[in-house]
């Protein structure tokens, strides 16, 4: 076929195993396989997120700034307050909770993501 399919979303980060473990816990996906240091993958069904370790990584600034975000994940949740408490407990940092139906967080490497009860 000449039509591509999405293989994975790849996030650059300073510590691939640690960020993979964060998202595996946040999404309740299986833990990453041990052994990878510079490239780690997590998978659930056909969905996959890869984490690429980058030397001298600089986190995006949110919502604007020197390194504005160019990409973020929207994660659907049924109970926004409960999901928010869980995310923070796993290491996420709240960036903005001013909207009623979605709140913005940064993962431990500084990538913005939204918890959405939309």
C-alpha positions, 0 to 999 in steps of 0.5 A: 500500500502507498498510504502510510499508517501511524506507527508511533508517536515519539517524544524526545526526552532527557531520560527515556526509561523514566519518561516511558515508565511515567506514561506507562503508569499514567495510561495504565499500559504495560511497563516498558521492556527493560534494557533500553536506555536511548530508545524505549517504547510502550504499547497498548494494542496498536497504539505505541509511544516511543521515547528517544533520549536526547543529549542536552534536551531542553523542555518546551516552554508553555504556552509561549516562550523561547521553545514553544510547544509544537505538539502535545497529547490529549488524554481522555478521562471520565473524572477530571479531578481524580485523573489530575490527582493521579497524574500529579502523584505520578510526577506531572506538574499542573500548568493550567486548570482554568478550563472546565473540561480540560487541564494542562500538565507537563510530564516529568520531561516538560512536555505539555499534555492535556487531561480532557473530560470533553 
